[in-house]
Amino acid sequence: MELDDAYANAAHIAGADAYPARWAAQAVAFRETESDTGHARLDHPYGPGEREALDLFLPKGRPAGLCVFVHGGYWLRFDRSYWSHLARGPLARGWAVAMPSYDLCPDVTIAEITRQIACAVTSAAAEIDGPIALTGHSAGGHLVARMAVAGVLHNDVARRIRSVVPISPVADLRPLLKTSMNAQLGLDMAAASAESPVLMQPLDISVTVWVGAAERPAFLDQARWLGEAWECPVIEAEGRHHFDVIDALGDPDSTMVQALTG
């Protein structure tokens, strides 16, 4: 369809096919290490469904707060098992890190996924005291932005949110109506508008939008649209594309992790 190429990331990234296996291998090694040292609580349920579960990684000593990372994949693919290693940055700064899976389209709607992530954040928040920082990539960037809107999270959880860092977010879902993937997403204009953070007012919290400077123009536009709508900073990471912009989460000294955890 008209915008298929605009939102096709892999087709414009050299060696794109190798990334998922690389992510999975790094994630497995990280989970094994954290489990062996007693710093991982895996497969914690937050809902009744098989995919409604999260992994929780714990720092040494009392956590400074809770960071939640929500994965991407256009609400159609992946789960938490690919991303565990990205917890390394916040963990090194003393934060616990929760990584949820969620059901995928077309089995559920994007609105239902938003509800699931709100349940996941609430469940993780019950395990860890202190401030909450939310980040997510691509579709996950959309989902954490949705958490930053009034009425999505219960007030007692929402009040604890210190920062939200949507990475390469899909902040306006209306263009996806012109993509072939919408056959699985099942959006119409009303549903796309109802799930578009650019059309919503954020809570009074710190939001920083992140995007790779080498990403597809559509994703640069999406990031800028959210920055303009929410009057928040937009960081364009030099030389980074859609698949490697998230690497900064694994580095405790990165500006991304500093923005997330303070």
C-alpha positions as CSV (number, residue, x, y, z in Angstrom):
1,M,0.0,0.0,0.0
2,E,0.9,3.7,-0.2
3,L,3.0,3.9,3.0
4,D,4.4,0.3,3.2
5,D,8.0,1.4,2.3
6,A,7.8,4.4,4.6
7,Y,7.4,2.2,7.6
8,A,9.6,-0.7,6.4
9,N,12.7,-0.6,8.6
10,A,14.4,-3.8,7.8
11,A,14.5,-3.2,4.1
12,H,16.7,-0.1,4.7
13,I,19.1,-1.5,7.3
14,A,22.2,-3.4,6.2
15,G,22.3,-6.9,7.8
16,A,18.8,-6.5,9.2
17,D,18.0,-10.2,9.2
18,A,20.8,-10.9,11.7
19,Y,19.5,-8.6,14.4
20,P,16.8,-10.7,16.0
21,A,19.1,-13.7,16.6
22,R,21.8,-11.4,18.0
23,W,19.3,-9.8,20.4
24,A,18.0,-13.1,21.5
25,A,21.5,-14.5,22.2
26,Q,22.5,-11.4,24.2
27,A,19.3,-11.6,26.1
28,V,19.7,-15.3,27.0
29,A,23.2,-14.8,28.2
30,F,22.1,-11.8,30.4
31,R,19.2,-13.7,31.9
32,E,21.4,-16.6,32.8
33,T,23.9,-14.4,34.5
34,E,21.3,-12.5,36.4
35,S,19.5,-15.7,37.4
36,D,22.7,-17.3,38.6
37,T,23.4,-14.4,40.9
38,G,19.8,-14.2,42.2
39,H,19.0,-10.9,40.5
40,A,16.2,-12.1,38.2
41,R,12.6,-12.9,38.9
42,L,11.4,-14.4,35.6
43,D,7.9,-15.2,34.3
44,H,6.1,-13.0,36.8
45,P,2.4,-13.0,35.8
46,Y,0.5,-9.7,35.6
47,G,-2.7,-11.1,33.9
48,P,-4.4,-14.4,33.1
49,G,-3.0,-14.9,29.5
50,E,0.1,-16.8,28.6
51,R,1.9,-13.7,27.3
52,E,0.7,-11.6,30.2
53,A,4.0,-12.0,32.2
54,L,7.1,-9.9,32.9
55,D,10.7,-10.5,33.8
56,L,12.0,-8.4,36.7
57,F,15.8,-7.7,37.1
58,L,17.1,-6.5,40.4
59,P,20.1,-4.3,41.2
60,K,22.5,-4.9,44.0
61,G,21.0,-3.4,47.2
62,R,17.8,-1.6,47.5
63,P,16.4,-0.4,44.2
64,A,16.5,3.4,43.5
65,G,13.3,2.9,41.6
66,L,11.5,0.9,38.8
67,C,12.3,1.2,35.1
68,V,9.9,-0.5,32.7
69,F,10.9,-1.3,29.1
70,V,8.2,-2.2,26.5
71,H,9.4,-3.9,23.4
72,G,8.4,-3.1,19.8
73,G,7.5,-5.1,16.7
74,Y,4.5,-3.1,15.3
75,W,2.3,-4.8,18.0
76,L,2.7,-7.9,15.7
77,R,5.8,-9.8,16.8
78,F,8.5,-10.4,19.5
79,D,8.2,-10.8,23.2
80,R,10.3,-9.8,26.3
81,S,12.9,-12.6,25.7
82,Y,14.7,-10.6,23.0
83,W,15.6,-7.6,25.1
84,S,16.8,-8.6,28.6
85,H,20.3,-7.3,28.0
86,L,18.9,-3.8,27.6
87,A,18.3,-3.8,31.3
88,R,22.0,-3.5,32.0
89,G,22.1,0.3,31.9
90,P,19.4,1.2,34.4
91,L,20.5,-1.8,36.6
92,A,24.0,-0.4,36.9
93,R,22.5,2.8,38.1
94,G,20.6,1.0,40.8
95,W,17.2,0.7,39.2
96,A,15.1,-2.5,39.0
97,V,14.0,-3.2,35.5
98,A,10.7,-4.9,34.4
99,M,10.2,-6.2,30.9
100,P,6.7,-7.4,30.0
101,S,5.4,-9.4,27.1
102,Y,1.9,-8.7,25.7
103,D,-0.6,-10.3,23.4
104,L,-0.2,-9.4,19.7
105,C,-2.5,-8.3,16.9
106,P,-4.6,-9.6,15.3
107,D,-5.5,-11.7,18.4
108,V,-6.1,-8.5,20.3
109,T,-6.5,-4.8,19.4
110,I,-3.9,-2.2,20.1
111,A,-6.3,-0.7,22.7
112,E,-6.3,-4.0,24.5
113,I,-2.5,-4.1,24.4
114,T,-2.5,-0.6,26.0
115,R,-4.6,-2.0,28.8
116,Q,-2.3,-4.9,29.3
117,I,0.8,-2.7,29.6
118,A,-1.0,-0.6,32.2
119,C,-1.6,-3.8,34.1
120,A,2.0,-4.8,33.7
121,V,3.3,-1.4,35.0
122,T,0.9,-1.6,37.9
123,S,2.0,-5.1,38.8
124,A,5.7,-4.3,38.6
125,A,5.1,-1.1,40.7
126,A,3.6,-3.3,43.4
127,E,6.9,-5.2,43.6
128,I,9.3,-2.2,43.6
129,D,9.0,1.0,45.7
130,G,10.1,4.5,44.6
131,P,9.9,6.5,41.3
132,I,9.0,4.9,38.0
133,A,10.7,5.4,34.7
134,L,9.1,4.2,31.5
135,T,10.8,3.5,28.1
136,G,9.9,1.5,25.0
137,H,10.9,1.1,21.4
138,S,8.8,1.6,18.3
139,A,5.4,0.1,19.1
140,G,6.7,0.0,22.7
141,G,7.4,3.7,22.4
142,H,3.8,4.2,21.6
143,L,2.7,2.1,24.5
144,V,4.8,4.0,27.1
145,A,3.6,7.3,25.7
146,R,0.0,6.0,26.3
147,M,1.0,5.4,29.9
148,A,1.9,9.1,30.2
149,V,-1.7,10.2,29.5
150,A,-4.2,10.8,32.3
151,G,-6.7,8.0,33.1
152,V,-4.6,5.1,31.7
153,L,-2.8,4.2,35.0
154,H,-4.3,4.4,38.4
155,N,-3.5,7.7,40.1
156,D,-1.3,6.0,42.8
157,V,0.9,4.6,40.1
158,A,0.8,7.6,37.8
159,R,2.0,9.8,40.6
160,R,5.2,7.8,40.9
161,I,6.2,8.3,37.2
162,R,9.4,10.4,37.1
163,S,10.3,10.1,33.4
164,V,9.1,8.6,30.1
165,V,11.5,8.1,27.2
166,P,9.6,6.9,24.0
167,I,12.3,5.6,21.6
168,S,11.4,5.8,17.9
169,P,7.7,5.8,18.8
170,V,4.7,5.4,16.5
171,A,2.9,8.4,18.1
172,D,0.3,8.9,15.4
173,L,-1.4,5.7,14.2
174,R,-3.4,7.3,11.5
175,P,-0.8,6.8,8.8
176,L,-0.8,3.1,9.4
177,L,-4.2,2.9,7.8
178,K,-2.3,3.3,4.5
179,T,0.0,0.2,5.2
180,S,-0.6,-3.4,4.4
181,M,0.1,-4.3,8.1
182,N,-3.3,-2.8,8.9
183,A,-4.9,-5.9,7.7
184,Q,-3.6,-7.4,11.0
185,L,-3.8,-4.3,13.1
186,G,-7.4,-3.8,12.3
187,L,-7.5,-0.1,12.7
188,D,-10.1,2.3,11.4
189,M,-9.8,6.1,11.7
190,A,-11.6,6.2,15.0
191,A,-9.5,3.4,16.6
192,A,-6.2,4.9,15.2
193,S,-7.2,8.4,16.6
194,A,-8.2,6.9,20.0
195,E,-4.7,5.3,20.3
196,S,-2.6,8.2,19.0
197,P,-0.6,10.0,21.7
198,V,-0.1,13.1,19.5
199,L,-3.8,13.8,19.9
200,M,-3.7,13.5,23.8
201,Q,-2.5,15.7,26.6
202,P,0.4,14.2,28.7
203,L,0.6,14.1,32.4
204,D,2.9,16.7,34.0
205,I,6.0,14.5,33.9
206,S,9.4,14.6,32.2
207,V,9.1,13.2,28.6
208,T,12.1,13.0,26.2
209,V,11.5,11.5,22.8
210,W,14.5,9.6,21.3
211,V,15.0,8.6,17.6
212,G,17.9,7.6,15.5
213,A,19.1,10.3,13.1
214,A,19.5,7.7,10.4
215,E,16.0,6.3,10.7
216,R,13.3,6.3,8.0
217,P,11.9,9.8,7.5
218,A,8.5,8.5,8.7
219,F,10.0,7.7,12.1
220,L,11.8,11.0,12.3
221,D,8.4,12.6,11.6
222,Q,6.7,10.5,14.2
223,A,9.2,11.6,16.9
224,R,9.0,15.2,15.9
225,W,5.2,15.2,15.9
226,L,5.2,13.9,19.4
227,G,7.8,16.4,20.5
228,E,5.7,19.2,19.0
229,A,2.4,18.0,20.4
230,W,3.8,17.5,23.9
231,E,6.3,20.3,23.9
232,C,9.1,18.0,25.0
233,P,12.7,17.5,23.8
234,V,13.4,15.2,20.8
235,I,16.9,13.7,20.7
236,E,18.1,12.5,17.3
237,A,20.9,10.1,17.9
238,E,23.7,10.6,15.4
239,G,24.3,7.7,13.1
240,R,21.7,5.4,14.7
241,H,19.0,3.6,12.8
242,H,15.8,1.9,14.0
243,F,17.5,-1.4,15.1
244,D,20.6,0.0,17.0
245,V,19.1,3.2,18.6
246,I,18.1,1.0,21.5
247,D,21.7,-0.1,22.2
248,A,22.2,2.9,24.5
249,L,19.9,1.4,27.1
250,G,22.6,-1.1,27.8
251,D,25.2,1.6,28.7
252,P,24.7,3.1,32.2
253,D,26.7,6.2,31.1
254,S,24.6,6.9,27.9
255,T,22.6,10.1,27.7
256,M,19.6,8.0,27.1
257,V,19.9,6.1,30.4
258,Q,20.7,9.3,32.2
259,A,17.6,10.9,30.9
260,L,15.6,7.9,31.9
261,T,16.9,7.4,35.5
262,G,18.1,11.0,36.3
